[in-house]
Amino acid sequence: MPDRGGGPTGPRIRVGRPSRRARTLLMTLGVLAVLAMAFVMFAGFWTDWLWYRSVAYSSVFTTTLWTKIGLFLVFGLLMAIAISVNVWLAHRLRPPLSAMSLEQQSLDRYRMSIAPYKKWVLLAVTALVGLIAGASASGQWRTWLMYVNGTSFGQKDPQFQLDVSFYAFDLPWYRFMLGFGFAATVLSLIAAALTHYLYGGLRITSPGARATGAATGHLSVLLGIFVSLKAVAYWLDRYGLAVKSSDFKATDNWTGLRYVDANAYLPAKTILFCIAAICAVLFFATLWRRTWQLPVIGFGLMVLSAILIGGLYPAIVQKFQVQPNEQAKEAPFIQKNINATRDAYGIDDAKVDDYEGQAATEDDTKLRAAANTAASYRVMDPNVVSPAFQQLQQRRNYYQFPRTLDVDRYKDKDGKEQDTIIGLRELNIQGLPKRNWINDHFTYTHGYGAIAARGTTTGTNPTGSPDFTESGLPSTGEFGKYEQRIYYGEKTEQYSIVGGPQKELDYEEDGEKTTSYEGDSGVSLSNSFNRAAYAVAFSEPQIMYSGAIGDGSRILYNRTPKERVEAVAPWLTIDGDAYPAVVDGRIKWIVDAYTTTNGYPYASRTTLGDTTADSLTTNQRAVVAQQNQVNYIRNSVKATVDAYDGKVKLYEWDTEDPVLKTWRKAFPGTVEPRGDIPQELMDHLRYPQDLFKVQRELLTRYHVEDPAQFYSGSDAWQVPDDPTNKEPGSVPPYYLSMKMPGQDAQQFSLTTTFTPRGRPNLGAFMAVNADASSKDYGTMRLLRVTSTVKGPGQVQSELNGNDDVAEFVRNLKGTDSDIEYGNLLTVPLEGGFLYIEPVYTRGGNQNYPLLRKVAASYGSKIVFENNLKDALNAVFGVEDDGSTPPPDSDDPPPGETEDPPATGSAALKKAIADAQKAYSDGEKALQEQDWPAYGKAQEALQDALERAAAAQPEAGSEGDKADGAEKPAGDAKPEGDAKPEGDAKPDSSAEQASDQGS
């Protein structure tokens, strides 16, 4: 049977072109694929633009975008032009005939293969190099904006007498330009050499000359440009010495010139500059001489000079001049480094006072009375009590509190300011009863309410729990009425879609309800284009077609305060701890932001991620800026983020900061003047923790201003490890209202301790005024301890070995409970130091910490009691007379009593009551700095005390009955407290009246 096709011997089937319909379909699919890819690329850009427009910071987006595009185009084109021109020139200068050799025969094959495509090859290579160069240049947008908008510091460096702005703003741009010039020259040189070689201008194995005259001239010019750039680099290196980091015995992060730099490297760089300039001229001269003999000799001389003058000579100077007498040689440069570092980190005004550290009085009664007013001892540790907030105030599994709560100041119902622990009840998406797309992004969209507790007292339900001043769901208490919905928070990281057909879960006084977002935050999803863009950007196709999205729907994202501030101000470094405050009926997140540079001459550098780390940053709070190295920092901006509508406001804080002035010129209108800060917001602003930690780390060495002592390191300190935390790390700073020696009243402060390097005893104590409303805000005081005093670690060790503690721990084990130590507070008191530490228990029937004990230590004595009052009584061996209740007492505060004091005379009663009222009015006026009111209060106090003294004879017959009666508040006023400017002395008068009254 014949083969009828299909096999090897059958007829050949001719495959024709695809039909017109098929070609049209393929073309359509191709176009759609290209459009889809373009839309995917465009979606990210479009959604970014929509977001910036929604927060009213579109100028930041456009300024940044156009700057990046401009740098990309300019430097991409420059690089592409440099490469293409040199390749074109090398091709044009090719010899007409090539020598007959095996090398040239091989090259002929390559030339012939690329000849039809050489234009396309050149275009592709230059385009690729240009794209890479442009992308690299666009990343320098910050450097460019700082260069063109640079503001003078008004301060010159001590070596070259140039303004600091040259090093901070100009030198980084010059270095980038120099680096770009080197890259363009080297790539052009390589491209030109390859082209000359390919077309016979350069020969390796062929007989005759190795290079044509044209090739020699072309490459010599490029080498001349390279050497010229090297000369410029040598010249800039001279100024770079002022911001150069190096290893030095005096400090780990030395920056600036040392003796060998000023006397060896600096003249060497000048000499090398001259040699490089001469060598460049010799290379250019080959255009006429057509020989590389002199340029090669010159280049060799430059390399030899760099080794001998730039390397060997400085080593000789260091070895034979500096090392034999290093301290004396380096002293002037150490002094420059000390001055610059203290100025750059804002610690130049830090006042260091010697402090004995041992009690200056043997009068235990006086010490006990002074302890009552020395500080508002915070027995609620914000780093420990979060689980108690969670257990007692969470109310729903889908709410949560941060692991570390915040410390702020609020006024109670009587108008008295008190330290307050505060946290927001934020949404916990992991705790939803049922996880699905609708619940995650539509139904459960926001947290609800602020929860606050007094820092100095405990609650009674259960005993040892926080004493809540704002609680419940919805929250009620001392904050009054405010918007409680929290759409923006530290834990709110997922996007939500609100305001549309799908309702959200909410609360009111009578329980759960539904609501729909009424704010103007977020981006509208009412049109299909925006929905498609977000579906692509978030990789969530349901955004495109879900019926839960409709008219009025808005998408909320970038919802943490840190994300929002970083986005609208990408030139700022953000503090690791945003904290909430109830301000003018709204919950505001307050974010501290810093301006930094690493170009401050002579100022030692620090790595922010290292210096801001402590025992809490391991898993509780963020570390600022991670590995950013800086040698200048200012808290120049205070930012707020509204927890309901996400509105971001940037307020100028440091009005003298030249870096902030530079950025305000680059981004006009983004930062509001300091004068626009509302007073209610000002009352909650505080000194930032991360800045304080950077400054305290620098002060471990730079509290010493004498070069010889600084060099020896004999007075170096260190930040001690946190003795109360199992996690390794430095002790965190603590916010505390307290009095430093010589101060008349408590100030809201940020405090820390130091120990001598390598030793456990207390070396120094530091406090900064953290109250932004105070005229002394930012004032630093350091107490250098001049005697041997127990450090925090030693106090903790003694406490752990205390018999009472051991018995307490043994008893806890029987109830399957654990002990947790709270913040170990250090307070200067009458020449010594008082340590206070709350002790919590956790476990058994309650899986959250409750305050059970308070430890106290003063001098050599350490006690472990049931509450703060008992601990203070025990450590001083004196019972409190009740005239000035400690902060955690249930008794009324100084100057206020529920009933008139018991005395033997109605006139004396009235006089003492008037004295107490006058004293209270005076304290209030003093806090508000209302000096006329303060003067009137002091006059009233003096009058009342005189009436009390005059009433004594009348009460004499009843003196026995009045014995032991409560003294007026004036008697409790500690030594050194505020006095009127006149001759009146309420302290002594109060003592006299009280003694007579007894």
Residue pairs with C-beta under 8 A, 6 or more apart in sequence:
3 9
3 10
4 10
5 11
17 23
18 26
39 532
39 536
40 536
42 533
43 532
43 533
43 534
43 536
43 537
44 537
46 533
47 523
47 533
47 534
47 537
48 61
49 58
49 61
50 523
50 530
50 533
51 523
51 557
51 558
51 567
52 58
52 60
52 61
52 567
52 568
53 61
54 521
54 522
54 523
55 564
55 567
55 568
55 646
55 647
55 648
56 647
57 567
57 568
57 648
57 670
59 667
59 668
59 669
59 670
60 567
60 568
60 569
60 570
60 667
60 670
63 145
63 666
63 667
64 141
64 570
67 141
67 144
67 145
68 138
68 141
69 138
71 134
71 137
71 138
71 140
71 141
71 144
72 134
72 135
72 137
72 138
73 134
74 137
75 133
75 134
75 136
75 137
75 180
76 130
76 131
76 133
76 134
76 135
76 137
77 130
77 134
78 133
78 180
78 184
79 129
79 130
79 132
79 133
79 134
79 180
79 183
79 184
79 187
80 126
80 127
80 129
80 130
80 133
82 184
82 185
82 187
82 188
83 125
83 126
83 129
83 130
83 184
83 187
83 188
83 191
84 122
84 126
85 188
86 188
86 189
86 191
86 192
86 195
86 218
86 222
87 122
87 125
87 126
87 191
87 192
87 195
88 122
89 192
89 218
90 191
90 192
90 193
90 195
90 196
90 199
90 201
90 215
90 218
91 118
91 195
91 199
93 196
93 201
93 212
93 214
93 215
93 218
94 195
94 196
94 199
94 200
94 201
95 199
95 200
95 201
95 212
95 214
97 200
98 104
98 107
98 108
98 199
98 200
99 200
99 203
99 206
99 207
99 208
101 203
101 205
101 206
101 207
102 205
103 203
103 204
103 205
103 206
104 200
104 203
104 206
107 197
107 198
107 199
107 200
110 198
111 198
111 199
114 121
125 191
129 187
133 180
133 183
133 184
137 176
137 180
140 173
140 176
142 571
143 172
143 173
143 176
144 173
145 571
145 663
145 666
146 168
146 169
146 172
146 173
146 662
146 663
146 666
147 169
147 170
147 172
147 173
148 666
149 662
149 663
149 665
149 666
150 165
150 168
150 169
150 170
150 662
151 165
151 169
151 658
151 659
151 661
151 662
151 665
152 163
152 165
152 658
153 163
153 164
153 165
153 168
153 658
154 163
154 658
155 163
155 164
155 343
156 162
156 163
156 164
157 164
157 167
157 242
157 340
157 601
157 602
158 336
158 340
158 601
158 602
159 241
159 242
159 257
159 262
159 336
159 601
160 238
160 239
160 242
162 239
164 599
164 600
164 601
164 658
165 658
166 239
167 239
167 242
167 243
167 599
167 600
167 601
168 597
168 599
168 600
168 632
168 658
168 659
169 599
169 662
171 236
171 239
171 240
171 243
171 599
172 599
174 236
175 236
175 240
178 229
178 232
178 233
178 236
181 225
181 229
182 226
182 229
182 233
185 222
185 225
185 226
185 229
186 226
188 222
189 219
189 222
189 223
189 226
192 218
192 219
192 222
193 202
193 219
195 201
196 202
196 211
196 212
196 215
196 218
196 219
197 203
197 204
200 212
201 211
201 212
201 214
201 215
202 210
202 211
202 212
202 215
203 209
203 210
203 211
204 210
211 219
213 290
216 286
216 290
216 291
216 292
217 286
217 287
217 290
220 283
220 284
220 286
220 287
220 292
220 295
221 283
221 284
221 287
223 283
223 295
223 299
224 280
224 281
224 282
224 283
224 284
224 295
225 280
227 276
227 279
227 280
227 283
227 299
227 302
228 276
228 277
228 280
230 276
230 302
231 273
231 276
231 277
231 280
234 269
234 270
234 272
234 273
234 276
235 269
235 273
237 269
238 266
238 269
238 270
238 273
241 256
241 257
241 261
241 262
241 265
241 266
241 269
242 256
242 257
242 601
242 602
243 255
243 256
243 598
243 599
243 600
243 601
243 631
244 255
244 256
244 257
244 261
245 253
245 254
245 255
245 605
246 254
246 255
246 258
247 254
248 254
248 258
249 326
249 711
250 330
250 334
250 337
250 710
250 711
250 713
251 337
251 604
251 701
251 710
253 604
253 605
253 606
254 337
254 604
255 337
255 341
255 601
255 602
255 603
255 604
255 605
255 631
256 333
256 336
256 337
256 340
256 601
256 602
256 603
257 266
257 333
257 336
257 602
258 322
258 330
258 333
259 317
259 321
259 322
259 329
259 330
259 333
260 314
260 317
260 318
260 322
262 333
263 317
263 321
264 313
264 314
264 317
264 318
265 310
265 314
268 309
268 310
268 313
268 314
269 310
271 305
271 309
272 302
272 305
272 306
272 309
272 310
275 298
275 301
275 302
275 305
276 302
278 298
279 295
279 298
279 299
279 301
279 302
282 294
282 295
282 297
282 298
283 295
283 298
283 299
285 294
285 295
286 292
286 294
286 295
321 329
322 329
322 330
326 711
327 707
327 708
327 711
327 712
330 707
330 711
331 707
331 708
331 711
332 707
334 707
334 710
334 711
335 707
336 602
337 602
337 603
337 604
338 702
338 704
338 705
338 707
338 710
339 348
339 602
340 600
340 601
340 602
340 603
341 602
341 603
341 604
341 631
341 698
341 702
342 348
342 350
342 698
342 702
342 705
343 603
344 600
344 603
344 631
344 632
344 633
345 603
345 632
345 633
345 694
345 695
345 698
345 702
346 633
346 634
346 691
346 695
346 778
347 695
347 698
347 699
347 702
347 780
349 779
349 780
350 695
350 699
350 703
350 780
350 781
350 782
351 779
351 780
351 781
351 782
352 703
352 764
352 782
352 784
353 741
353 781
353 782
353 783
353 784
354 783
354 784
354 786
355 741
355 765
355 783
355 784
355 785
355 786
355 828
355 831
356 785
356 786
356 787
356 831
356 832
357 762
357 785
357 786
357 787
357 788
357 789
357 831
357 832
357 833
358 787
358 789
358 831
358 832
358 859
359 367
359 829
359 830
359 831
359 832
359 858
359 859
360 830
360 831
360 832
361 367
361 830
361 831
364 876
364 877
364 878
365 878
366 830
366 975
367 829
367 830
367 858
367 876
367 878
368 872
368 873
368 876
368 878
368 880
369 881
369 883
369 884
369 972
369 974
370 829
370 830
370 974
370 975
371 829
371 834
371 872
371 876
371 886
372 872
372 880
372 884
372 885
372 886
372 972
372 974
373 739
373 746
373 884
373 894
373 972
373 973
373 974
373 977
374 738
374 739
374 827
374 828
374 829
374 834
374 974
375 736
375 737
375 738
375 739
375 746
375 825
375 827
375 887
376 418
376 419
376 455
376 456
376 736
376 737
376 738
376 746
376 887
377 456
377 736
377 825
377 827
377 836
377 868
377 886
377 887
377 888
378 407
378 419
378 455
378 456
378 734
378 735
378 736
378 823
378 825
379 455
379 456
379 457
379 458
379 822
379 836
379 838
379 851
379 854
379 868
379 888
380 421
380 453
380 454
380 455
380 456
380 457
380 458
380 466
380 467
380 822
380 838
380 851
381 822
381 823
381 838
381 840
382 404
382 405
382 406
382 407
382 421
383 404
383 405
383 616
383 620
383 732
383 822
383 823
384 820
384 822
384 823
384 838
384 840
384 849
385 405
385 421
385 453
385 466
385 840
385 849
386 401
386 402
386 403
386 404
386 405
386 423
387 842
387 847
387 848
387 849
388 465
388 466
388 848
388 849
388 850
389 401
389 405
389 423
389 451
389 453
389 466
390 400
390 401
390 848
391 846
391 847
391 848
392 465
392 466
392 468
392 471
392 848
393 401
393 425
393 451
393 468
393 471
393 472
393 473
394 400
394 401
394 425
395 425
395 473
396 431
396 473
397 428
397 431
397 432
397 433
398 427
398 428
398 429
398 431
398 432
398 433
398 444
399 425
399 426
399 427
399 428
399 431
399 447
399 448
400 425
400 426
400 427
400 428
400 431
400 491
401 423
401 424
401 425
401 426
401 451
402 423
402 424
402 426
402 490
402 491
403 619
403 620
403 621
404 577
404 616
404 620
404 621
405 421
405 422
405 423
406 421
406 422
406 423
406 577
406 579
406 580
407 419
407 420
407 421
407 422
407 455
407 735
408 419
408 420
408 422
408 579
408 581
408 684
408 686
409 417
409 418
409 419
409 420
409 683
409 684
409 737
409 748
409 771
410 417
410 418
410 420
410 422
410 452
410 469
410 478
410 479
410 582
411 417
411 418
412 418
412 469
412 478
413 478
414 893
414 896
415 924
416 893
416 924
417 737
417 927
418 454
418 455
418 456
419 454
419 455
419 456
419 735
419 736
419 737
419 748
420 452
420 453
420 454
420 455
420 469
421 452
421 453
421 454
421 455
421 466
422 450
422 451
422 452
422 453
422 470
422 579
422 580
422 581
423 450
423 451
423 452
423 580
424 447
424 449
424 450
424 451
424 486
424 489
424 580
424 587
424 643
425 447
425 448
425 449
425 450
425 451
425 473
425 475
425 486
426 447
426 486
426 489
426 490
426 491
426 492
427 444
427 445
427 446
427 447
427 486
427 489
427 491
427 492
428 491
429 435
429 440
429 444
429 494
432 439
432 440
432 444
437 540
437 542
437 546
438 502
438 548
440 494
441 494
441 495
441 496
441 497
442 496
442 497
442 498
442 502
442 504
442 548
443 502
443 503
443 504
443 505
444 504
444 505
445 487
445 496
445 498
445 504
445 505
445 517
445 556
446 485
446 486
446 487
446 492
446 496
446 504
447 485
447 486
447 489
447 491
447 492
448 473
448 474
448 475
448 484
448 485
448 486
448 506
448 507
449 470
449 472
449 473
449 474
449 475
449 484
449 486
450 470
450 475
450 479
450 482
450 484
450 580
450 582
450 587
451 468
451 470
451 471
451 475
452 468
452 469
452 470
452 477
452 478
452 479
453 459
453 466
453 467
453 468
453 469
454 466
454 467
454 469
456 887
456 888
457 467
457 887
457 888
457 889
457 890
458 464
458 465
458 466
458 467
458 851
458 867
458 888
459 465
459 466
459 467
459 468
462 846
462 850
463 850
464 840
464 841
464 850
464 851
464 852
465 850
465 851
468 477
469 477
469 478
469 479
470 476
470 477
470 478
470 479
471 477
473 507
474 484
474 507
474 508
474 509
475 484
479 582
480 585
481 585
482 582
482 585
482 586
482 587
483 585
483 586
483 587
483 643
483 644
484 587
485 506
485 515
485 643
485 644
486 492
486 587
486 643
486 644
487 496
487 498
487 517
487 519
487 521
487 556
487 559
487 643
487 644
487 645
487 646
488 521
488 556
488 559
488 560
488 561
488 564
488 589
488 641
488 642
488 643
488 644
488 646
489 559
489 560
489 561
489 589
489 643
490 560
490 561
490 562
490 578
490 589
491 560
492 559
492 560
493 559
493 560
494 559
495 538
495 555
495 556
495 557
495 559
496 555
496 556
496 557
496 559
497 525
497 543
497 548
497 549
497 553
497 554
497 555
497 556
498 504
498 516
498 517
498 522
498 553
498 554
498 556
499 516
499 517
499 518
499 522
499 552
499 553
499 554
500 516
500 525
500 548
500 549
500 550
500 551
500 552
500 553
500 554
501 547
501 548
501 549
501 550
501 553
502 548
502 549
503 514
503 515
503 516
504 514
504 515
504 516
504 517
505 512
505 514
505 515
506 512
506 513
506 514
506 515
507 513
516 552
517 554
519 644
519 645
519 646
520 645
521 554
521 556
521 644
521 645
521 646
521 647
522 554
522 555
522 556
522 557
522 646
523 530
523 534
523 554
523 555
524 530
524 553
524 554
525 531
525 534
525 543
525 549
525 553
525 554
525 555
526 550
526 551
526 552
526 553
528 544
531 543
531 544
531 549
532 544
534 540
534 543
534 555
535 541
535 542
535 543
535 544
543 549
543 555
556 646
558 564
558 567
559 646
560 578
561 578
561 589
561 591
561 639
561 641
562 574
562 578
562 591
562 622
564 641
564 646
564 648
565 572
565 574
565 591
565 593
565 639
565 641
565 648
565 650
566 572
566 574
568 648
568 650
568 670
569 593
569 637
569 639
569 650
569 667
569 670
569 671
571 595
571 663
571 666
571 667
572 593
572 594
572 595
572 636
572 637
572 663
573 593
573 594
573 595
573 596
573 608
573 624
573 625
573 628
573 630
573 633
574 591
574 592
574 593
574 594
574 624
574 625
575 591
575 592
575 593
575 594
575 624
575 688
575 689
575 690
575 691
576 612
576 617
576 621
576 622
576 623
576 624
576 689
576 690
577 621
577 622
577 688
577 689
577 690
578 589
578 590
578 591
578 641
579 589
579 590
579 686
580 587
580 588
580 589
580 590
580 643
581 587
581 588
581 590
581 681
581 684
582 588
583 640
583 678
583 680
583 681
583 684
584 678
584 680
584 681
586 642
586 643
586 644
587 642
587 643
587 644
588 640
588 641
588 642
588 643
588 681
589 640
589 641
589 642
589 643
590 638
590 639
590 640
590 681
590 684
590 685
591 638
591 639
591 640
591 641
592 635
592 637
592 638
592 639
592 688
592 690
592 691
593 635
593 636
593 637
593 638
593 639
593 650
594 624
594 633
594 634
594 635
594 636
594 637
594 688
594 690
594 691
595 633
595 634
595 636
595 637
595 654
595 657
595 659
595 660
595 663
596 608
596 625
596 628
596 630
596 632
596 633
596 634
596 659
597 630
597 631
597 632
597 659
598 605
598 629
598 630
598 631
598 632
599 631
599 632
600 631
600 632
603 631
603 632
604 631
604 698
604 702
605 629
605 630
605 631
606 629
606 630
606 631
606 694
606 697
606 698
607 627
607 628
607 629
608 623
608 624
608 625
608 626
608 627
608 628
608 629
608 630
608 690
608 694
609 623
609 624
609 625
609 626
609 627
609 628
611 693
611 694
611 697
611 698
612 623
612 624
612 625
612 690
612 693
612 694
613 623
613 729
613 730
614 693
614 722
614 729
614 730
614 731
614 732
615 721
615 722
615 725
615 727
615 728
615 729
615 730
615 731
615 732
616 725
616 727
616 729
616 732
617 623
617 729
618 727
618 728
618 729
619 727
624 690
632 659
633 691
633 694
634 654
634 657
634 659
634 660
635 653
635 654
635 687
635 688
635 691
636 652
636 653
636 654
636 657
636 659
636 660
637 650
637 651
637 652
637 653
637 660
637 671
638 650
638 651
638 653
638 677
638 685
639 648
639 649
639 650
639 651
640 648
640 649
640 651
640 681
641 647
641 648
642 648
649 672
650 670
650 671
650 672
651 671
651 672
651 673
651 674
651 676
651 677
652 660
652 664
652 671
652 672
652 673
652 674
653 674
654 660
655 674
660 671
663 671
664 670
664 671
677 685
679 773
682 772
682 773
683 772
683 773
685 772
685 773
686 735
686 748
686 750
686 770
686 771
686 772
687 750
687 768
687 769
687 770
687 772
687 777
687 778
689 732
689 733
689 750
692 733
692 750
692 752
692 768
693 730
693 733
695 780
696 719
696 733
696 752
696 754
696 766
697 719
699 717
699 754
699 766
699 782
700 716
700 717
700 718
700 719
700 754
700 757
701 710
701 713
701 716
701 717
702 710
703 715
703 717
703 764
703 782
703 784
704 710
704 715
704 716
709 715
713 757
715 756
716 756
716 757
717 754
717 755
717 756
717 757
717 763
717 764
718 754
718 755
718 756
718 757
718 758
719 730
719 731
719 752
719 753
719 754
720 730
720 731
720 753
720 754
720 755
720 760
720 791
720 792
720 793
721 728
721 729
721 730
721 731
721 793
722 729
722 730
722 731
722 732
723 731
723 792
723 793
723 795
723 796
723 797
723 821
723 824
724 796
724 821
724 822
724 823
724 824
724 837
731 752
731 753
731 792
731 824
733 750
733 751
733 752
734 750
734 751
734 752
734 823
734 825
735 748
735 749
735 750
735 751
735 770
736 748
736 749
736 750
736 751
736 825
736 827
737 746
737 747
737 748
737 749
738 746
738 747
738 749
738 751
738 767
738 827
738 828
739 745
739 746
739 747
739 828
740 747
740 749
740 767
740 781
740 783
740 828
741 783
741 828
741 831
742 976
743 976
744 926
744 976
744 977
744 978
744 979
745 923
745 926
745 927
745 977
745 978
747 769
747 770
747 771
747 774
747 776
748 769
748 770
748 771
748 774
749 767
749 768
749 769
749 770
749 771
750 767
750 768
750 770
751 765
751 766
751 767
751 768
751 825
751 826
752 765
752 766
752 767
753 762
753 764
753 765
753 766
753 791
753 792
753 826
754 762
754 763
754 764
754 765
754 766
755 761
755 762
755 763
755 791
755 792
755 793
756 763
759 791
760 791
760 793
760 794
761 785
761 788
761 789
761 790
761 791
761 794
762 785
762 789
762 790
762 791
762 792
762 826
762 833
763 784
763 785
763 791
764 782
764 783
764 784
764 785
765 782
765 783
765 785
765 826
765 828
765 833
766 780
766 781
766 782
766 783
767 780
767 781
768 778
768 779
768 780
768 781
769 776
769 777
769 778
769 779
770 777
771 777
775 929
783 828
789 832
789 833
790 798
790 835
790 857
792 824
792 826
792 835
795 824
795 835
795 837
795 857
795 862
796 821
796 824
796 837
798 857
798 862
799 805
799 837
799 855
799 857
799 862
799 864
802 855
802 862
802 864
804 863
804 864
805 855
805 864
808 819
808 853
808 864
809 819
812 818
812 819
812 841
812 843
815 843
815 844
816 843
816 844
817 841
817 842
817 843
817 844
818 841
818 842
818 843
819 839
819 840
819 841
820 839
820 840
820 841
820 842
820 849
821 837
821 838
821 839
821 840
822 837
822 838
822 839
822 840
822 851
823 837
823 838
824 835
824 836
824 837
825 835
825 836
825 837
826 833
826 834
826 835
827 833
827 834
827 835
827 836
828 834
829 858
832 858
832 859
833 858
834 856
834 857
834 858
834 875
835 855
835 856
835 857
835 858
836 854
836 855
836 856
836 868
836 871
837 854
837 855
837 856
838 851
838 853
838 854
838 855
839 851
839 852
839 853
839 854
839 855
839 864
840 849
840 850
840 851
840 852
841 849
841 850
841 852
842 848
842 849
842 850
852 866
853 864
853 865
853 866
854 864
854 865
854 866
854 867
854 868
854 870
854 871
855 862
855 863
855 864
855 865
855 871
856 862
856 863
856 865
856 868
856 871
856 872
856 874
856 875
857 863
857 875
858 875
858 876
861 875
862 875
863 871
863 874
863 875
864 871
865 871
865 873
865 874
867 888
868 886
868 887
868 888
868 889
869 880
869 885
869 886
869 888
869 889
872 880
872 886
873 879
873 880
880 886
881 967
882 891
882 966
883 894
883 966
883 967
883 968
883 969
883 971
883 972
884 894
884 969
884 972
884 974
885 891
885 892
885 893
885 894
892 898
894 919
894 920
894 923
894 969
894 972
894 973
895 916
895 917
895 919
895 920
895 923
895 969
896 916
896 920
896 969
897 913
897 916
897 966
900 909
900 910
900 912
900 913
901 909
901 912
901 913
901 965
901 966
901 967
901 968
902 962
902 965
902 966
903 909
903 912
903 955
903 958
903 962
903 965
903 997
904 955
904 957
904 958
904 959
904 961
904 962
905 951
905 954
905 955
905 958
907 947
907 951
907 954
907 955
908 948
908 951
908 952
908 954
908 955
908 997
910 947
911 944
911 945
911 947
911 948
911 951
911 993
912 944
912 948
912 968
912 993
912 997
914 940
914 943
914 944
914 947
915 941
915 944
915 945
915 948
915 968
915 969
915 970
915 990
915 993
916 968
916 969
916 970
917 940
918 937
918 938
918 940
918 941
918 943
918 944
919 937
919 941
919 968
919 969
919 970
919 973
919 986
920 969
921 933
921 936
921 937
921 940
922 934
922 937
922 938
922 941
922 978
923 978
925 931
925 933
925 934
925 937
926 934
926 978
934 980
935 980
938 980
938 982
938 984
938 986
939 984
941 970
941 984
941 986
942 984
942 986
942 989
945 970
945 986
945 989
945 990
945 992
945 993
946 989
948 968
948 993
948 996
948 997
949 989
949 992
949 993
949 996
952 996
952 997
955 962
955 997
959 998
962 997
962 998
963 998
964 998
965 997
965 998
967 994
967 997
967 998
968 990
968 993
968 994
968 997
970 986
970 987
970 989
970 990
970 993
970 994
971 990
971 991
971 993
971 994
973 986
973 987
973 990
975 987
977 987
979 985
979 986
979 987
980 986
